[in-house]
Amino acid sequence: MAPIEPLKRRIYSLLFILGWVSGQVAWGLAEFKGMSSLPLRLIFLANALFQPAAFSLVWRKRFPLMYVDTIVVSFVAGITAVCMALKFYSPTYSPNVIIEVMYLWTPIIYIFAFCLPRRTQALRLSSIVWTTLLLVSLPYLIQHPIGLTSYLTIQLHLLTAALIVAFYFFASFQRHLQLAQLNVEQMAELANTDSLTKLANRRRIYEVMNYERLRFTRYGHSFSVLLFDIDHFKKFNDQFGHDLGDKILIALAKRVKEVLRDVDTLGRWGGEEFIIILAETNFEEALIKAKLLCEHVAIRPLVDHHVITISCGVTEVLLGDNPDAVLQRADVALYEAKHLGRNRAEGMPSDELEHALRTLW
């Protein structure tokens, strides 16, 4: 169910309740003042029966709302057409039908029509209603071209025609705006998402790192980076093929997400290498998280009967760091984990990693 539909059902329900109450009050006043007639009684009776029936359809969700829209528009348009026909062609049977007052409410018909989900449906229904009312009044307008009622009727047709055009224009504009917004969102997702694993790609990872680095510089909120890859992944591809390799990468992404927080960012760095940005996390906490992650991945088969292991390198941001410096330290820590036997997490306090980098280079 669309998010707007429950609200729309509640609004419809309220309108039907108010419509029934106001109809009953108007009927009672007409009878009390002696202004009622047989046609008016039939109209009031039709309204008294329609409103509860429509309320039942909406409240009990027996029909899709698009059908309710059509039913409401058809009913109100039908009542309007009947009142116009009575006023124009049978005034003796409807002396108390004040058609000019009804004209004030006629534009609401087209508002309800454009509540339909598709603007083409709304335009079609509105055109049918407008044409019907025009055909009902046309013989009278030809016979009585001059007069207040004729003048107001012509103005009504012109006004509602303009409303239909305006509503259709705005509905089309809204549709194009939604499509444009959707295209922008899709382009942004494609630009920031790895196509295989649906994780953040390098571009997105750099954006997150720059954001976290800015928070660290301004407010002192530290963050850590965890770089990991699959041990002996090339053997899986060589022995079982790239299809299994892709399945392993996808399954690994899902397995890793199980131990991450909402504020953490998991991305695919390239090939079988992944990266995690741990917000509000210092080095010691990140190292513990990395060791738990290694255990979580290896505890049960990942795809079919295949058990894989990962090696992790951990580092924490330093003052003056840029993303490349942080990644370089994490890569050194990952190399250390590989060198010490794999299926493990390694990392050194940031000052020691700085020393290791100076020694290495």
N, C-alpha and C positions, 0 to 999 in steps of 0.2 A: 504494500500500500504506500502510495506517495506520501511524503511528510505533510503536505498541505491538505490531504484528503480528510483526516480527522477533524481539522479545524473547519473545513468547508461543510462537513456534515453537521457540526454543532451550530454553525451560522444558519444553515438551512432549517434545522430543527427549531431554532429560536424564531426565524422568520415565519414559519408555518404556524407556530403558536400565536404569535402576535397577529398574523393575518386572520386566523380563526376568531380570536377575541375581538378584533376591530370589526370584522364582518358581522359578528353577532350583535355588537353594540349598534352598528349602523342599521342593521335590520330592525332591532328593537326601537330605535329612534324613529325610523320611517313608519313603523306601525303605530307608534304612539302619537305621531303628528298627523296621521292619516295621509301620508304621502306615498304609501306603498301601492302596488298594483300587481296583477298576476305575473307579468314578465319580470318585475323586480323581485318578487318572491321566488320565482324559479332561479333567478341569478344568485340571490342570497343562499338559496338551498344548495345550489351547485357548489358554491364556495364553502358552505358548511360541511359538505361531504368530502370535497376535494382536499381541504387542508389536513384533516386527520389521516386520510389515506396516504397523502404525500409524506406526512410526518412519519408514518409507520414504515414506509419504504426506506426513508433515510436513516431512521433510528435503528431499525433492525438489519440494515445493510443487505436488503434483499436484491437491490439492483445497483449496478455501477452508477456513479454519480453523473456520468455523461448522459445516461438515459433519464435520470431525474431532471437534469437541465432541460432536456428536450420536452419532457412532459410538462414542466412548469411553464416554459415559454409557450407551448401549444395551448395550454389551458387559458393562460392570461390573454393571449392573442385571440383565442376563440371568444372569450367573454367580451373583449373589446369590440370584435367584429359584430357580435350579436347586438351589443348596445348601440353601435353606430347604425346598424340596419334598422333597429327599432326606432331610433330617433329620426332617421331620415325618411323612412318609408311607412312607418306605422305610429305616428305621433299620438294618435288617440289611445293606443294601448300602452304607451310609455310616456305620459305627460311629465313625469317626475324624473326622467333620466336626464341628468345634467352632463351632457357629453363633453362640454368644455372642461369640466373638472377632471374627467377621465383622461383627457388629453395630457394633463400635467403628469400623469403617472405612466403614460404609454412608453416613453423612452426607457423605462426600467426593463421592458421586454427585451430590448436589445442588449442591455447590460447582462442579463441572465443568459442570453444567447451566446455572448462572447466569454462566458464561463466555461464553454466546451473546451476540451483539451486541444483540439485541432482548429486552427483559424479557418480552414476551408469549410469545415462543418458549420462553424459559427456563421460564416458568410452565407452559406447556402440556406441555413435556417432563417437568418435575418432577412434575406432576400424574399423568401417565401412569405414570411409574415408581412413584410412591407408591401409586397405585391397584392396579397389578400386584402389588406386594409384599403389599399388604393382602389382595387376593383369594387369593393363594397361601397365606397364613397363616390366613385366616378360618375355613375348615373345621376346622383343628386347634384354633384358639382356642375354637370352639364346643364341640368334643368334650372339650377339656382346659382349662377356664377357670382352673383352679388349678394352680400349679406355677411353678418358677423360669423355665423356658423361655417359658411363656406370659406371665408377668409382664414379662420382658425384651422379648419381642416387642411387647407392647402399648405399653410405654414407648418402644420404637424408633419405632413408628408415630406416637405423640404428639409425640416429639421432632422427627422429620423433618417432620411437618406444621407445627410451630412454626418450624422452620428455613426451610421454603418461604415461609411468610408473612413472616418477617423478611427473607430475601433479596429477596423481591419489593418489600417496603417500601423497603429501602435502595437497590435498583436504581431504583425510581421516584423516590426522593428525589434520587439522583445525577443522574437525567435532568432533573428539574426544576431542579436547581442548574446543570447545564450550559446549559439553555435560558435561565435567568435571566442567567448570565454572558454568553452569546452576545448576549442583548438589550441588556445594558449596554454591551458592546463595540460593537454596531451603533449604539446611540444616541450613544456617544462619537465614533464615526467620522462619523456624520451631523452632529454638532454641530461637528466640527473640520475638515470636508472640503468643498471646493467640489464641487458636484454635477456640473459639466461636465468639469473638468480633473482631478478627483480629487486636487488639490493642497490644501495647508493653506489654510484660509480666514482671514478677518481675526481671528476669535476665537483661532484656534490661533497665528497670527503674534504676537498680543499676548502670549500665554502664553510663547512662545519668547523674545521680546524681554525680557520681565520676568525670565525665568530667566537669560539671558545678562547682563542688566544687574546682577543679583545677584552673579553670578560675577565680573563686572568690579569691582564695588564691594568685594567681599571679598578677591579674590585678584589683581586687576589683570589678568585675562585679557580683553584687548580684543576687540571684535567690530565688524564693519562692516555697513552696510545698503546694498543695491543695489536701487534702484527703477527699473523700466524699463517701457516700453510700446511698442506696435507703431506704427510711423510710418504715417500716412495710413490708419489702419484703417477709418475711416468710409467711405472710397472703396471699399474691398473689399465692405463690407456693402451700400452703395448700388448698386454695379455688378453684383455677383454673388449677392447675397442673404445672409441670415443663416446659412444652412446651411453655406456655404463659410467664413463668419466663425467659426462654431463649430469646424469642422475645423481651421482655422488655429490657434485657441487651444489645441486639444488637441495638435496636432502641435508647436507651439512649446514647450509644457510638456515634451514628450519630448525635443526638441532641446536645450533648456537643461540638462536633467538629465545630458546626456552629458558636460558639462564641470564638474559639481559634485562635491564630496566627500560622503561619507556624513554628515559632521557638519554640512553646510550644510542650510538649510531653505528650500525654494522654495514660495512661496504665490501665490495669485491675490488681488490687492488689490481688484480690481473692474473690470468691463468688460474692456478690453484691457490693463490695467495689472497688472504682476506685481511681486513683491518677493522678494529673497533675503537671508537673514541668514547672513553669513559668520562662523562661529565662529573664534576664535583668529586673526583677520585684522586687520592694521592698515590705515590709509588707503591707503598706497602699494600694498600687495598687492591690496587690493580694486579699486583703479583699474585695475591691470594685468589683473585677472580680468575686469572689466567690458569693457575694450577687446577682449580675446580673445573674450568672449561675443558682442559685436557682429559680429565677423568670422565666428565659427562659425555664427551664425544666417543671415548673408547669403551664405555661401559656395556654397550650392546651393538649389534650389527646396525649399520647405517642403511645399506641397500641390500636386500635379499640376505645372504649370509655373510656379506663382506663387512668386516670390522676395520675401521680406519683409525689412525692416530694423527694428531697434529702436534706441531712444535710452535711455541709462542715466544715472542720477544716483547718485553714491556719497557716503557720509559715514561717519564713524567715531564711536563713542560717546564722550561726554565725561562727566567726573565731574559728578554732579548731574542728569544727563539723565533724563527720563522718556521712554517710547516716543513720545509725540506730538512731543517736541522733536527726536528723532532723525529721525522721519518727515518733519517739516517741513523739516529741512535737506536730506534726500535729495530732497524734492520741488523745492526751489529748484535743486539741482544738475541734476535732470531737466529743469526748465524751461530752464536754461542750455544743455543739450545740444540741445534743440529749437530754441532761438533761434540756435544756431551752425550749423544745417544738418541736424540729425538724423543717424541712422546713426553715432552716436558716443557716447562715454562722457565725462561731465564730473563733476568734483568738486573741491572746494577743501579745503585743510587746515582742520581744525575751527575754528580761531580766525578764519580768513578768512570762513568760512560764518557764524559768529556776527556778524561785522561786516556781512556782506551782509544778514542778517536784520534787524539793527537799522536799516540804511539803508532796507530795503524797507518795514518797518512803522513 
